[in-house]
Amino acid sequence: MVNNAATVGRSGVHDFILLRASAVVLAAFVLFMAGFFIATPEVTYEIWHGLFSNVCMKIFTLVAMFSLLAHAWIGIWQVLSDYIKPAFLRGGLQFLFSITLLVYLAAGFITVWGV
């Protein structure tokens, strides 16, 4: 059995709930965006800028990005712990994926908030 070093102090139930909650947030975001594109006949820069000028939309997008980060982190940990047995290689890949996910989060934050 693989020790869950990525989630020290948490149980599989916690990861299960976190995955489901993040999936719900991501599904809501995707449905909202799909509805926006269906309801908007022509998406121009002004319309797109107006949508993301709203603070609620910025927060919703940021919550969706955090949900994506949590969902991806747990998924990557599960896949790597199941299929990559050498601890050094698994740790290196987890580190690489973690840095990549954090860079994506930072880029998304900068893009949405215009920092």
VOGU-3710 file (C-alpha; in Angstrom, 3 decimals, decimal comma):
1> mvnnaatvgr> 0,000/0,000/0,000  1,273/3,461/-0,871  1,625/5,983/1,938  -0,320/9,150/1,160  2,582/11,538/1,788  0,933/14,224/-0,347  -2,005/14,481/2,003  -0,453/14,049/5,445  -3,051/14,322/8,165  -5,948/13,814/5,772
11> sgvhdfillr> -7,840/10,722/4,835  -9,025/9,286/1,556  -12,496/10,539/2,456  -11,164/14,097/2,554  -9,613/13,698/-0,902  -12,834/12,111/-2,178  -14,918/15,041/-0,946  -12,412/17,598/-2,234  -12,435/15,970/-5,677  -16,233/15,963/-5,812
21> asavvlaafv> -16,535/19,547/-4,575  -13,946/20,803/-7,057  -15,709/18,891/-9,844  -19,002/20,604/-8,952  -17,351/24,037/-9,046  -15,676/23,265/-12,379  -18,938/21,936/-13,843  -20,772/25,096/-12,724  -18,078/27,272/-14,300  -18,162/25,337/-17,582
31> lfmagffiat> -21,971/25,460/-17,708  -21,943/29,186/-16,973  -19,409/29,860/-19,714  -21,291/27,624/-22,161  -24,479/29,519/-21,329  -22,686/32,800/-21,870  -21,483/31,742/-25,320  -24,912/30,364/-26,258  -26,744/33,487/-25,040  -24,301/35,948/-26,603
41> pevtyeiwhg> -24,639/35,966/-30,392  -21,371/37,800/-30,977  -18,579/37,908/-28,425  -16,530/41,044/-28,877  -13,701/42,377/-26,776  -16,055/44,855/-25,124  -18,534/42,131/-24,135  -15,754/39,837/-22,907  -14,133/42,687/-20,976  -17,498/43,615/-19,485
51> lfsnvcmkif> -18,041/40,047/-18,291  -14,663/39,892/-16,560  -14,890/43,431/-15,195  -17,483/42,171/-12,746  -15,886/41,292/-9,410  -18,225/38,305/-8,968  -16,989/36,837/-12,254  -13,381/37,369/-11,221  -14,000/35,602/-7,917  -15,908/32,770/-9,648
61> tlvamfslla> -13,007/32,346/-12,064  -10,472/32,359/-9,228  -12,487/29,753/-7,301  -12,638/27,648/-10,486  -8,853/27,958/-10,873  -8,283/26,844/-7,259  -10,695/23,970/-7,837  -8,772/22,966/-10,940  -5,518/23,106/-8,977  -6,887/20,898/-6,177
71> hawigiwqvl> -8,525/18,481/-8,614  -5,384/18,174/-10,718  -3,079/17,813/-7,706  -5,060/14,935/-6,211  -5,474/13,278/-9,606  -1,783/13,561/-10,419  -0,842/12,218/-6,984  -3,145/9,222/-7,465  -1,845/8,416/-10,932  1,808/8,826/-9,973
81> sdyikpaflr> 1,464/6,785/-6,786  -0,260/3,990/-8,725  2,073/3,813/-11,719  5,474/5,278/-10,727  7,041/3,061/-8,079  10,581/4,511/-7,658  10,181/7,106/-4,907  12,794/9,502/-6,323  11,185/9,575/-9,767  7,671/9,896/-8,322
91> gglqflfsit> 8,795/12,729/-6,040  10,533/14,524/-8,882  7,469/14,263/-11,105  5,201/15,430/-8,286  7,472/18,414/-7,740  7,478/19,217/-11,473  3,704/18,967/-11,720  3,246/21,030/-8,544  5,413/23,842/-9,875  3,576/23,715/-13,214
101> llvylaagfi> 0,180/23,918/-11,505  1,309/26,854/-9,362  2,622/28,669/-12,445  -0,744/28,101/-14,150  -2,536/29,460/-11,083  -0,290/32,535/-10,960  -0,752/33,167/-14,685  -4,516/32,830/-14,328  -4,556/35,168/-11,347  -2,506/37,769/-13,210
111> tvwgv> -4,715/37,436/-16,292  -8,014/37,747/-14,403  -7,044/40,474/-11,952  -4,681/42,334/-14,267  -1,916/42,571/-11,691
//
